[in-house]
């Protein structure tokens, strides 16, 4: 039999090749659909997943049928110029009829796929926000960029622990032309609740320290507010220090916080707690203590994650912190903070699991 229309014959071959490709894809989707339906019966997947798998199979089958009909019709039509051969192309009406018959179902399934993709995108955005939230929250509680204060050098280090949210915080800001306030604090526990409390404490204390010149008064007022919230589990330790360059003094108050260390007059001295942990006693009283402040004096504040780094039963401890400061009190404050953190890491027999915040401030 002579091929009367070579072009049609070539197109028929291409349609046959396309039908084979789509057919292989259909076969794979059919097997996948059967597996998913079997898992549906076992309760392993949702009904929506099975529906989408069946929809994908039917659409692939429809495309395979369409190309196969084109291949057959065009192959027959290419053999002769007689009119009845051309009617073979009418076989294409079969998949067209299927399209018209099942078109609404295909559109509904397409809408389902679109809605599912939208929900998946929303889920991805939620996950991205959940991953970014702890970092953004920590940036508020323990910012990397501290204000440049004339007459002072400032170094800081913050190392998040194993928890998702931070409970440690620090703050540094001027409260007057010749007054600089530094705060270091730690909320007990891990997770979102302690982190929210830390955020609240940090900014409430800013308000009270502007209202009261004495840090002990500010802390006492803060303790009353926190205790009234009825969350006694939110134990908070903090140390607040006010540098007064005009008076040449340093005034501090500490609510159960680990001792700060002050390098002054060739000696390292501790600035220990002057009152209980916040919320431990709603009627707790706090006192302030004042020491001289001279050029070259250095204050070191930190949270208990540094002192409580463990090697077996042994703690890194306050004495090692004071010893590192005593060895080289004149070193760069940023290097001092990093040295302390590295020393604690080297001492510990396991990765540090608690948050560690360190703040070093030198009067120049």
Backbone torsions as a table, in degrees:
resi	resn	phi	psi	omega
1	UNK	NA	131.4	-175.5
2	UNK	-88.0	137.7	176.6
3	UNK	-81.9	115.1	-177.0
4	UNK	-83.2	-27.6	-177.2
5	UNK	-128.9	87.5	-178.1
6	UNK	-58.4	-34.5	-178.6
7	UNK	-63.3	-44.5	177.9
8	UNK	-62.9	-37.8	178.6
9	UNK	-63.1	-41.8	178.0
10	UNK	-63.5	-42.5	178.3
11	UNK	-64.0	-36.9	177.9
12	UNK	-61.5	-41.4	178.0
13	UNK	-63.4	-41.7	178.9
14	UNK	-64.0	-40.1	177.9
15	UNK	-64.4	-37.2	177.9
16	UNK	-64.3	-41.5	177.8
17	UNK	-62.6	-42.9	178.5
18	UNK	-62.8	-39.2	178.8
19	UNK	-62.5	-37.1	178.3
20	UNK	-65.4	-44.4	-179.8
21	UNK	-61.2	-50.5	-179.9
22	UNK	-65.3	-33.2	178.4
23	UNK	-63.6	-41.3	178.3
24	UNK	-64.1	-40.8	178.5
25	UNK	-64.2	-40.2	178.6
26	UNK	-61.2	-42.7	-179.7
27	UNK	-60.5	-42.0	-179.9
28	UNK	-67.7	-41.7	179.2
29	UNK	-65.3	-33.5	177.8
30	UNK	-64.3	-43.0	178.8
31	UNK	-64.9	-42.0	179.3
32	UNK	-63.1	-41.0	179.6
33	UNK	-62.0	-41.1	179.1
34	UNK	-64.5	-40.4	178.8
35	UNK	-63.6	-42.9	-179.0
36	UNK	-65.3	-40.2	178.4
37	UNK	-65.1	-35.7	176.9
38	UNK	-65.1	-40.2	177.8
39	UNK	-68.2	-31.6	177.3
40	UNK	-62.6	-41.6	179.1
41	UNK	-66.1	-28.3	178.7
42	UNK	-86.5	-5.7	-179.4
43	UNK	84.9	17.7	-176.5
44	UNK	-84.9	-25.6	-179.7
45	UNK	-134.0	170.0	178.5
46	UNK	-86.0	161.0	179.9
47	UNK	-63.6	-31.2	-179.3
48	UNK	-65.3	-38.4	177.8
49	UNK	-64.0	-41.4	178.3
50	UNK	-65.2	-39.4	179.0
51	UNK	-62.5	-44.2	179.8
52	UNK	-65.8	-36.0	178.3
53	UNK	-65.8	-43.8	177.6
54	UNK	-64.0	-39.0	178.9
55	UNK	-62.3	-44.9	179.1
56	UNK	-61.7	-39.4	178.6
57	UNK	-64.0	-45.0	-177.7
58	UNK	-64.5	-38.2	179.5
59	UNK	-68.3	-39.1	176.6
60	UNK	-65.2	-39.3	178.9
61	UNK	-64.7	-39.8	178.4
62	UNK	-63.0	-43.3	179.5
63	UNK	-65.7	-40.5	177.3
64	UNK	-60.4	-45.5	179.8
65	UNK	-62.8	-40.3	179.8
66	UNK	-60.8	-48.6	179.7
67	UNK	-66.2	-36.6	178.7
68	UNK	-64.6	-42.2	178.3
69	UNK	-65.2	-40.7	175.8
70	UNK	-59.9	-43.8	-178.8
71	UNK	-61.3	-45.7	-179.4
72	UNK	-66.2	-48.2	-178.0
73	UNK	-62.1	-45.9	-179.4
74	UNK	-69.4	-34.5	177.6
75	UNK	-63.7	-44.0	178.2
76	UNK	-65.5	-42.9	-178.1
77	UNK	-65.6	-25.8	-178.2
78	UNK	-77.7	-9.2	-173.5
79	UNK	-85.2	-21.8	-175.2
80	UNK	-155.4	160.1	176.0
81	UNK	-91.8	-1.1	-179.3
82	UNK	-69.5	143.7	-173.3
83	UNK	-61.3	-36.1	-175.4
84	UNK	-67.7	-23.2	175.4
85	UNK	-67.2	-35.0	-178.9
86	UNK	-65.3	-25.3	-179.7
87	UNK	-66.3	-16.1	178.1
88	UNK	-62.8	-26.9	178.8
89	UNK	-63.3	-22.5	-179.3
90	UNK	-62.1	-12.6	177.9
91	UNK	-61.3	-21.1	177.5
92	UNK	-63.2	-20.7	178.8
93	UNK	-61.9	-22.4	-179.4
94	UNK	-62.5	-56.6	178.2
95	UNK	-66.1	-27.8	176.8
96	UNK	-64.3	-42.6	178.0
97	UNK	-62.5	-40.0	177.2
98	UNK	-61.1	-41.7	-179.7
99	UNK	-61.3	-43.9	-180.0
100	UNK	-67.9	-37.6	-177.6
101	UNK	-68.7	-45.0	-174.8
102	UNK	-104.4	8.8	179.7
103	UNK	-55.1	-48.2	179.2
104	UNK	-58.5	-37.4	178.9
105	UNK	-66.8	-42.4	178.7
106	UNK	-60.3	-41.8	-179.8
107	UNK	-65.5	-40.3	178.6
108	UNK	-63.3	-41.1	179.2
109	UNK	-68.4	-34.6	177.2
110	UNK	-64.6	-40.3	176.9
111	UNK	-63.5	-37.6	178.3
112	UNK	-62.6	-42.4	177.8
113	UNK	-63.0	-41.3	179.7
114	UNK	-63.4	-44.5	178.8
115	UNK	-63.5	-39.6	-180.0
116	UNK	-65.1	-41.0	178.9
117	UNK	-65.1	-35.5	177.5
118	UNK	-65.0	-43.8	179.1
119	UNK	-64.4	-38.7	178.8
120	UNK	-65.3	-39.1	178.0
121	UNK	-65.0	-40.9	178.0
122	UNK	-62.9	-40.0	178.2
123	UNK	-63.3	-39.9	177.9
124	UNK	-63.6	-40.3	179.4
125	UNK	-64.5	-40.5	178.6
126	UNK	-62.6	-43.0	179.0
127	UNK	-63.6	-41.1	178.4
128	UNK	-62.1	-41.3	178.7
129	UNK	-66.5	-38.6	178.4
130	UNK	-64.3	-36.2	179.0
131	UNK	-72.0	-35.4	-177.3
132	UNK	-81.3	-25.2	-174.2
133	UNK	-57.3	-48.3	-179.4
134	UNK	-59.9	-37.3	-179.6
135	UNK	-67.9	-43.1	-179.8
136	UNK	-68.3	-36.7	179.0
137	UNK	-66.4	-44.0	179.1
138	UNK	-62.8	-34.0	179.5
139	UNK	-65.3	-27.0	175.5
140	UNK	-80.2	-39.1	-177.2
141	UNK	-77.4	-38.4	-177.6
142	UNK	-135.7	74.4	-174.0
143	UNK	-66.3	144.0	176.8
144	UNK	-72.8	-38.2	-177.7
145	UNK	-96.1	106.8	177.0
146	UNK	-96.5	154.5	-179.1
147	UNK	-64.5	145.0	175.4
148	UNK	-80.6	118.7	-177.8
149	UNK	-110.6	120.7	-179.7
150	UNK	-62.3	131.0	179.4
151	UNK	92.5	2.8	-179.1
152	UNK	-137.6	146.0	169.9
153	UNK	-110.2	135.3	-174.6
154	UNK	-129.2	131.7	173.2
155	UNK	-124.8	149.3	-179.4
156	UNK	-147.9	154.6	172.9
157	UNK	-145.3	136.4	172.8
158	UNK	-133.6	127.0	-179.6
159	UNK	-125.0	109.1	179.5
160	UNK	-67.6	146.0	179.4
161	UNK	-86.9	-154.3	-176.3
162	UNK	-79.0	-18.9	-178.0
163	UNK	-73.7	162.5	-178.1
164	UNK	-75.8	-28.5	-176.4
165	UNK	-126.9	151.1	-175.8
166	UNK	-89.3	147.9	174.1
167	UNK	-117.7	-9.9	177.9
168	UNK	-87.4	149.3	177.8
169	UNK	-154.1	158.2	171.5
170	UNK	-144.9	164.5	-177.3
171	UNK	-151.0	150.4	178.9
172	UNK	-153.0	121.5	-177.8
173	UNK	-163.6	151.7	176.6
174	UNK	-77.9	141.0	176.3
175	UNK	-116.3	11.1	178.1
176	UNK	177.0	173.5	-178.5
177	UNK	-58.0	-32.1	-177.8
178	UNK	-125.0	19.2	-176.2
179	UNK	-124.7	133.1	178.1
180	UNK	-126.6	130.5	-179.4
181	UNK	-111.2	132.9	175.4
182	UNK	-122.9	138.9	-179.1
183	UNK	-133.7	138.4	171.8
184	UNK	-131.7	130.1	-177.2
185	UNK	-144.7	165.2	-177.6
186	UNK	-151.9	127.0	176.5
187	UNK	-100.9	133.1	-178.1
188	UNK	-64.2	143.2	176.0
189	UNK	97.6	-179.2	-179.8
190	UNK	-136.0	154.1	176.0
191	UNK	111.7	-170.3	-172.3
192	UNK	-68.3	-37.8	-176.3
193	UNK	-64.3	-52.0	176.4
194	UNK	-59.7	-33.5	179.9
195	UNK	-66.5	-40.4	177.0
196	UNK	-64.4	-42.0	178.1
197	UNK	-61.9	-41.8	179.4
198	UNK	-60.6	-42.6	178.8
199	UNK	-62.2	-43.7	179.7
200	UNK	-63.4	-45.9	-178.7
201	UNK	-62.4	-43.7	-176.5
202	UNK	-58.2	-45.8	-173.8
203	UNK	-87.5	-25.2	170.6
204	UNK	-65.6	-40.4	-179.0
205	UNK	-64.6	-33.4	175.4
206	UNK	-58.6	-43.1	-179.9
207	UNK	-64.3	-46.5	-176.3
208	UNK	-70.8	-32.2	179.2
209	UNK	-72.9	-22.8	173.2
210	UNK	-81.5	-27.6	-180.0
211	UNK	-79.5	-38.1	-179.4
212	UNK	-116.5	127.4	178.6
213	UNK	-71.7	-25.3	-179.3
214	UNK	-88.8	120.6	-178.9
215	UNK	-60.3	-29.6	178.7
216	UNK	-65.2	-39.4	177.6
217	UNK	-64.4	-41.6	179.9
218	UNK	-63.4	-43.4	-179.6
219	UNK	-67.1	-38.5	179.3
220	UNK	-63.3	-42.1	178.1
221	UNK	-66.0	-39.1	177.7
222	UNK	-62.8	-41.0	179.0
223	UNK	-61.9	-39.8	178.7
224	UNK	-62.6	-44.4	-178.4
225	UNK	-65.6	-46.3	-178.4
226	UNK	-66.7	-40.2	-179.0
227	UNK	-65.4	-31.4	-179.2
228	UNK	-70.6	-15.1	-179.7
229	UNK	-77.3	-10.8	175.9
230	UNK	71.4	34.4	177.0
231	UNK	-124.4	73.5	-175.6
232	UNK	-64.6	-17.4	179.2
233	UNK	-73.3	-16.0	179.8
234	UNK	-82.5	65.6	177.3
235	UNK	-71.3	134.2	-176.4
236	UNK	-129.5	131.6	169.8
237	UNK	-109.7	142.3	176.1
238	UNK	-158.3	156.4	175.8
239	UNK	-128.8	128.6	178.9
240	UNK	-118.1	130.1	-176.7
241	UNK	-127.4	131.6	177.8
242	UNK	-115.8	117.0	175.4
243	UNK	-90.5	128.2	176.3
244	UNK	-118.0	101.1	-175.7
245	UNK	-73.5	-27.2	179.6
246	UNK	-70.1	-41.6	-179.6
247	UNK	-86.7	-13.3	-178.3
248	UNK	68.7	39.7	-177.5
249	UNK	-133.2	164.3	172.8
250	UNK	-129.2	122.3	179.9
251	UNK	-115.3	131.1	-176.8
252	UNK	-136.6	156.1	171.9
253	UNK	-143.8	142.8	-175.3
254	UNK	-135.4	128.7	177.9
255	UNK	-100.1	84.7	175.8
256	UNK	62.6	20.3	-176.8
257	UNK	-86.5	152.2	174.7
258	UNK	-54.5	147.7	-174.2
259	UNK	-61.6	131.9	168.9
260	UNK	-76.0	157.9	179.7
261	UNK	-118.8	133.6	-178.5
262	UNK	-119.2	122.6	172.1
263	UNK	-89.1	114.1	-176.9
264	UNK	-149.8	130.3	175.5
265	UNK	56.5	40.8	175.6
266	UNK	77.4	10.9	-178.9
267	UNK	-133.6	155.6	173.4
268	UNK	-104.9	121.2	-177.9
269	UNK	-125.2	144.5	-179.6
270	UNK	-84.8	145.1	171.6
271	UNK	-110.5	95.8	-170.7
272	UNK	-89.2	172.0	-175.5
273	UNK	-59.2	141.9	178.4
274	UNK	-117.3	16.2	178.9
275	UNK	-179.2	171.7	-176.0
276	UNK	-76.7	171.0	172.6
277	UNK	-56.8	147.1	176.7
278	UNK	-65.2	141.1	-178.5
279	UNK	74.4	-6.6	177.9
280	UNK	-69.0	-38.4	179.1
281	UNK	-138.8	108.3	-178.6
282	UNK	-57.1	-24.8	-179.9
283	UNK	-105.1	19.3	-178.2
284	UNK	-61.7	146.3	178.9
285	UNK	-111.8	150.1	-176.9
286	UNK	-133.3	144.9	179.4
287	UNK	-122.9	157.2	175.6
288	UNK	-108.3	150.6	174.9
289	UNK	-128.3	146.2	-175.4
290	UNK	-123.1	136.1	176.7
291	UNK	-131.6	161.8	178.7
292	UNK	-69.1	150.2	179.6
293	UNK	-127.6	122.3	-179.0
294	UNK	-125.8	163.7	176.3
295	UNK	-60.3	134.3	-178.3
296	UNK	94.6	-14.5	177.2
297	UNK	-64.8	144.7	-176.8
298	UNK	-132.6	131.7	177.9
299	UNK	-110.1	133.5	178.7
300	UNK	-119.2	119.0	177.2
301	UNK	-114.9	147.0	-179.1
302	UNK	-159.6	166.9	175.2
303	UNK	-103.4	168.0	-171.1
304	UNK	-68.6	-13.1	175.9
305	UNK	-60.3	-26.9	177.7
306	UNK	-76.4	-53.1	-176.3
307	UNK	-67.5	-27.1	-174.5
308	UNK	-98.1	15.5	170.8
309	UNK	-60.2	133.7	-169.2
310	UNK	-112.7	144.6	166.4
311	UNK	-130.0	95.0	-171.3
312	UNK	68.1	-125.1	177.9
313	UNK	-91.2	-9.1	-177.0
314	UNK	-83.9	142.2	176.8
315	UNK	-103.1	150.1	174.9
316	UNK	-57.7	-46.8	166.2
317	UNK	80.5	161.9	-178.2
318	UNK	-68.4	-36.1	-176.5
319	UNK	-64.2	-39.0	178.3
320	UNK	-65.9	-37.7	177.5
321	UNK	-62.0	-47.9	179.3
322	UNK	-63.3	-37.1	-179.3
323	UNK	-64.5	-40.4	178.8
324	UNK	-65.5	-39.7	177.0
325	UNK	-66.4	-40.1	-177.8
326	UNK	-66.2	-34.3	-177.4
327	UNK	-62.3	-39.9	-177.0
328	UNK	-149.3	74.8	-177.1
329	UNK	-70.4	-14.9	-177.9
330	UNK	-91.6	-0.5	-178.0
331	UNK	-70.3	162.5	179.4
332	UNK	-55.3	136.6	-173.6
333	UNK	-65.2	-34.2	177.9
334	UNK	-67.9	-40.1	177.8
335	UNK	-65.6	-37.9	178.0
336	UNK	-59.5	-45.7	-180.0
337	UNK	-61.9	-44.0	-179.9
338	UNK	-67.7	-36.8	178.3
339	UNK	-62.3	-42.4	179.1
340	UNK	-62.9	-43.9	-179.7
341	UNK	-65.0	-43.5	179.1
342	UNK	-64.7	-38.2	178.9
343	UNK	-63.3	-40.5	178.4
344	UNK	-66.1	-40.0	178.0
345	UNK	-63.1	-44.4	-179.9
346	UNK	-65.1	-34.5	-179.3
347	UNK	-71.2	-40.5	-174.1
348	UNK	-68.8	145.2	178.3
349	UNK	-92.2	5.6	177.7
350	UNK	-152.6	162.0	177.0
351	UNK	-57.1	144.6	179.4
352	UNK	-66.4	128.3	-177.2
353	UNK	-102.6	-15.8	179.9
354	UNK	-99.1	154.0	175.4
355	UNK	-63.8	146.1	176.4
356	UNK	-129.7	124.1	174.5
357	UNK	-125.6	134.5	-178.8
358	UNK	-134.3	136.5	179.4
359	UNK	-136.2	124.4	179.1
360	UNK	-120.7	129.8	-175.9
361	UNK	-130.7	124.5	179.0
362	UNK	-117.2	133.6	173.6
363	UNK	-81.6	122.4	-177.3
364	UNK	-95.6	NA	NA
